[in-house]
Amino acid sequence: MRRNLSHIIAAAFNEPLLLEPAYARVFFCALGREMGASSLSVPQQQVQFDAPGMLAETDEYMAGGKRPARVYRVVNGIAVLPVTGTLVHRLGGMRPFSGMTGYDGIVACLQQAMADSQVRGILLDIDSPGGQAAGAFDCADMIYRLRQQKPVWALCNDTACSAAMLLASACSRRLVTQTSRIGSIGVMMSHVSYAGHLAQAGVDITLIYSGAHKVDGNQFEALPAEVRQDMQQRIDAARRMFAEKVAMFTGLSVDAVTGTEAAVFEGQSGI
């Protein structure tokens, strides 16, 4: 959970509250977003909010009932969306937070900018080494579709690697600075084993399970060769998917993309 909200949650739930109904909706929409809730139901008013609806309800209140506040800057008709830090599947907010940006937030910002009559184009201001594979491909597909409505440009300022490179490739155009670091079109996976440490400590952990692959890759034993092979096949398939997406978005060949062997390029050499 983001922030320490335990005291607020303890006071807000299963306790009587003296709140005006309209504000109560706003309060629980805001709190629900912080908790990562996906929906909010108000049975007495026959109202059901999904995640975007909770955000809209909060923003409308903060804007004094006017048009929901923008979550991006608009410069000469261009919406500037920051994409910084580690990219994660679901952050639950529309702005970067604590060194992370959520794919869900990127999509929500893009959709808001597309509906904004004062926005004629979008710039993703990217400074990210990448992040989770989960959610990355769907986010890139969304960027690719939305660029048909309004131009979406990517500024690699200064790092756009791996998952961030995937998002940049989906944009209409890509810009680099003199010191940009871009590329790393590859996939990795890590495994940790505490088997040696546990043995030295005299601790023996027994896993009781049903299903031959249920505990594959567990951290209490060294990684068996067959499990490592399965993991390798998974990341090879993910890399192929990565390369095919970049090729489709940019017009490059798949062989040209895979031929980079996940190298990172600097400045003009990345063009």
C-alpha positions as CSV (number, residue, x, y, z in Angstrom):
1,M,0.0,0.0,0.0
2,R,1.3,3.4,-0.9
3,R,1.8,5.7,2.2
4,N,0.9,4.7,5.7
5,L,-2.9,4.8,5.6
6,S,-3.5,2.3,8.3
7,H,-4.9,4.9,10.8
8,I,-7.2,6.4,8.2
9,I,-8.5,3.0,7.1
10,A,-9.1,1.9,10.7
11,A,-11.1,5.1,11.3
12,A,-13.0,5.0,8.0
13,F,-14.3,1.5,7.9
14,N,-16.6,-0.3,10.3
15,E,-17.1,2.9,12.3
16,P,-19.9,5.4,12.2
17,L,-19.1,8.6,10.2
18,L,-20.8,11.9,10.2
19,L,-20.3,12.9,6.5
20,E,-22.4,14.8,3.9
21,P,-23.3,12.1,1.3
22,A,-21.8,13.9,-1.7
23,Y,-18.5,14.4,0.1
24,A,-18.6,10.9,1.4
25,R,-18.5,9.7,-2.2
26,V,-15.5,11.8,-2.9
27,F,-13.8,10.7,0.3
28,F,-14.2,7.0,-0.4
29,C,-13.3,7.4,-4.0
30,A,-10.0,9.1,-3.0
31,L,-9.3,6.6,-0.2
32,G,-10.2,3.7,-2.5
33,R,-7.7,4.8,-5.1
34,E,-5.0,5.0,-2.5
35,M,-5.9,1.5,-1.3
36,G,-5.8,0.2,-4.9
37,A,-9.5,-0.6,-5.0
38,S,-10.9,-1.3,-8.4
39,S,-14.5,-0.2,-7.7
40,L,-16.8,1.6,-5.3
41,S,-20.5,0.8,-4.8
42,V,-23.0,3.2,-3.2
43,P,-26.2,1.0,-2.9
44,Q,-28.4,3.7,-1.5
45,Q,-27.8,6.0,-4.5
46,Q,-27.6,3.1,-6.9
47,V,-24.1,4.3,-8.0
48,Q,-21.2,2.1,-9.0
49,F,-17.7,3.6,-9.7
50,D,-15.0,1.8,-11.6
51,A,-11.3,3.0,-11.2
52,P,-11.6,5.8,-13.8
53,G,-14.9,6.9,-12.3
54,M,-13.3,7.1,-8.8
55,L,-10.6,9.3,-10.3
56,A,-13.0,11.5,-12.1
57,E,-15.2,11.9,-9.0
58,T,-12.1,13.0,-7.0
59,D,-10.8,15.3,-9.6
60,E,-14.2,17.0,-10.2
61,Y,-14.4,17.8,-6.5
62,M,-10.8,19.1,-6.3
63,A,-11.6,21.3,-9.4
64,G,-14.6,22.8,-7.6
65,G,-17.1,21.1,-9.9
66,K,-15.4,22.4,-13.0
67,R,-13.7,20.4,-15.7
68,P,-11.5,17.7,-14.0
69,A,-8.0,19.0,-13.4
70,R,-5.4,18.0,-15.9
71,V,-2.7,15.7,-14.7
72,Y,-0.3,17.0,-17.3
73,R,1.2,20.3,-18.5
74,V,0.0,21.7,-21.8
75,V,2.7,23.7,-23.7
76,N,1.6,25.3,-26.9
77,G,-1.2,22.7,-27.3
78,I,1.1,19.8,-26.5
79,A,0.3,17.7,-23.4
80,V,3.6,16.7,-21.7
81,L,3.2,13.4,-19.9
82,P,6.2,12.4,-17.6
83,V,7.2,8.7,-17.8
84,T,9.9,8.3,-15.2
85,G,11.5,5.6,-13.0
86,T,10.5,2.0,-12.9
87,L,7.5,1.1,-15.0
88,V,4.9,-1.1,-13.2
89,H,1.7,-2.7,-14.2
90,R,-0.7,-1.0,-11.8
91,L,0.4,1.9,-9.7
92,G,-3.1,3.2,-9.1
93,G,-2.4,6.9,-9.9
94,M,-2.0,9.0,-13.0
95,R,1.3,10.6,-12.0
96,P,4.7,9.1,-11.3
97,F,5.0,8.2,-7.6
98,S,8.0,7.1,-5.5
99,G,10.2,6.5,-8.4
100,M,7.6,4.5,-10.4
101,T,5.2,5.1,-13.3
102,G,2.2,2.9,-13.8
103,Y,1.1,1.7,-17.3
104,D,-2.4,2.2,-16.0
105,G,-1.6,5.9,-15.3
106,I,0.0,6.4,-18.7
107,V,-3.1,5.0,-20.4
108,A,-5.4,7.1,-18.3
109,C,-3.4,10.3,-19.0
110,L,-3.4,9.5,-22.7
111,Q,-7.1,9.0,-22.8
112,Q,-7.7,12.3,-20.9
113,A,-5.4,14.1,-23.3
114,M,-7.1,12.6,-26.3
115,A,-10.5,14.0,-25.0
116,D,-9.0,17.4,-24.2
117,S,-10.0,19.9,-26.9
118,Q,-7.1,22.1,-26.0
119,V,-4.5,19.4,-26.7
120,R,-3.4,18.8,-30.3
121,G,-0.6,16.5,-29.6
122,I,1.1,14.5,-26.8
123,L,4.8,14.2,-25.8
124,L,5.9,11.4,-23.6
125,D,8.8,12.8,-21.6
126,I,10.6,9.5,-20.9
127,D,13.4,8.9,-18.4
128,S,13.1,5.2,-17.5
129,P,15.2,2.0,-17.5
130,G,12.1,-0.1,-18.1
131,G,10.2,-2.3,-15.7
132,Q,7.6,-5.0,-15.6
133,A,6.6,-6.9,-18.7
134,A,3.1,-7.3,-17.3
135,G,1.0,-4.5,-18.8
136,A,3.8,-3.1,-21.0
137,F,2.6,-4.6,-24.3
138,D,-1.0,-3.6,-23.7
139,C,0.1,0.0,-22.9
140,A,2.2,0.1,-26.1
141,D,-0.7,-1.2,-28.2
142,M,-2.9,1.6,-26.7
143,I,-0.3,4.2,-27.6
144,Y,-0.1,2.8,-31.1
145,R,-3.9,3.0,-31.6
146,L,-4.2,6.5,-30.0
147,R,-1.5,8.0,-32.2
148,Q,-4.0,7.6,-35.1
149,Q,-6.2,10.2,-33.3
150,K,-3.5,12.7,-32.3
151,P,0.3,12.6,-32.8
152,V,2.1,11.0,-29.9
153,W,5.8,11.7,-29.7
154,A,8.4,10.3,-27.4
155,L,11.3,12.3,-26.0
156,C,14.1,10.0,-24.6
157,N,15.2,12.3,-21.8
158,D,17.7,10.8,-21.1
159,T,17.0,7.1,-20.7
160,A,14.5,4.9,-22.6
161,C,15.5,1.3,-22.2
162,S,13.7,-2.0,-22.4
163,A,10.0,-1.5,-21.5
164,A,10.4,2.3,-21.9
165,M,11.9,1.6,-25.4
166,L,8.8,-0.5,-26.2
167,L,6.6,2.5,-25.3
168,A,8.7,4.9,-27.3
169,S,8.7,2.7,-30.3
170,A,4.8,2.8,-30.3
171,C,4.9,6.6,-30.6
172,S,4.5,8.5,-33.9
173,R,8.1,9.8,-33.6
174,R,11.0,9.4,-31.3
175,L,13.4,12.2,-30.2
176,V,16.7,11.8,-28.4
177,T,19.0,14.1,-26.6
178,Q,22.8,14.2,-27.1
179,T,23.3,11.9,-24.1
180,S,20.2,9.7,-24.4
181,R,20.5,6.0,-23.7
182,I,18.0,3.9,-25.6
183,G,17.5,0.3,-26.6
184,S,18.0,-2.8,-24.5
185,I,15.3,-4.7,-26.4
186,G,15.6,-7.9,-24.5
187,V,14.1,-9.7,-21.5
188,M,15.6,-10.9,-18.2
189,M,14.5,-12.9,-15.2
190,S,16.2,-13.5,-11.9
191,H,16.1,-16.4,-9.4
192,V,17.3,-16.4,-5.9
193,S,18.2,-19.5,-3.8
194,Y,18.6,-19.5,-0.1
195,A,19.4,-23.2,-0.1
196,G,23.1,-22.7,0.9
197,H,22.3,-20.2,3.5
198,L,19.6,-22.3,5.1
199,A,21.9,-25.4,5.1
200,Q,24.6,-23.4,7.0
201,A,21.9,-22.3,9.4
202,G,20.7,-25.8,9.9
203,V,17.2,-25.0,8.6
204,D,15.4,-27.5,6.5
205,I,12.3,-26.3,4.7
206,T,9.9,-28.9,3.3
207,L,7.4,-27.8,0.6
208,I,4.2,-29.9,0.5
209,Y,2.4,-29.4,-2.8
210,S,0.2,-30.9,-5.5
211,G,1.1,-30.5,-9.1
212,A,4.5,-31.3,-10.6
213,H,5.3,-27.6,-11.4
214,K,3.6,-26.0,-8.4
215,V,6.8,-25.0,-6.7
216,D,9.0,-24.5,-9.8
217,G,11.5,-21.7,-9.1
218,N,11.0,-21.6,-5.4
219,Q,13.7,-19.8,-3.4
220,F,14.4,-22.7,-1.0
221,E,16.3,-24.9,-3.4
222,A,18.8,-24.5,-6.2
223,L,17.3,-24.0,-9.6
224,P,16.9,-27.4,-11.3
225,A,18.1,-27.5,-14.9
226,E,14.7,-28.3,-16.4
227,V,13.1,-25.4,-14.5
228,R,15.8,-23.1,-15.8
229,Q,15.2,-24.3,-19.3
230,D,11.4,-23.6,-18.9
231,M,12.2,-20.1,-17.7
232,Q,14.6,-19.6,-20.6
233,Q,11.9,-20.6,-23.1
234,R,9.5,-18.1,-21.5
235,I,11.9,-15.2,-21.8
236,D,12.9,-16.2,-25.3
237,A,9.2,-16.1,-26.3
238,A,8.8,-12.7,-24.5
239,R,11.9,-11.3,-26.4
240,R,10.4,-12.5,-29.7
241,M,7.1,-10.8,-28.9
242,F,9.1,-7.6,-27.9
243,A,11.0,-7.6,-31.2
244,E,7.8,-8.2,-33.2
245,K,6.0,-5.3,-31.5
246,V,8.9,-2.9,-32.1
247,A,9.1,-4.0,-35.7
248,M,5.4,-3.4,-36.2
249,F,5.5,0.0,-34.6
250,T,8.6,1.3,-36.3
251,G,8.6,-0.5,-39.7
252,L,12.0,-2.2,-38.9
253,S,12.4,-5.9,-39.6
254,V,12.2,-8.3,-36.7
255,D,15.7,-9.5,-37.6
256,A,17.0,-5.9,-37.4
257,V,15.5,-5.5,-33.9
258,T,16.8,-8.9,-32.6
259,G,20.1,-8.2,-34.2
260,T,20.8,-5.4,-31.7
261,E,21.1,-8.2,-29.1
262,A,19.6,-5.9,-26.5
263,A,22.4,-3.4,-26.8
264,V,22.1,0.1,-25.4
265,F,22.9,3.0,-27.7
266,E,23.8,6.5,-26.8
267,G,22.7,9.8,-28.5
268,Q,22.6,9.8,-32.3
269,S,23.9,6.2,-32.5
270,G,20.5,5.1,-31.4
271,I,18.7,6.6,-34.4
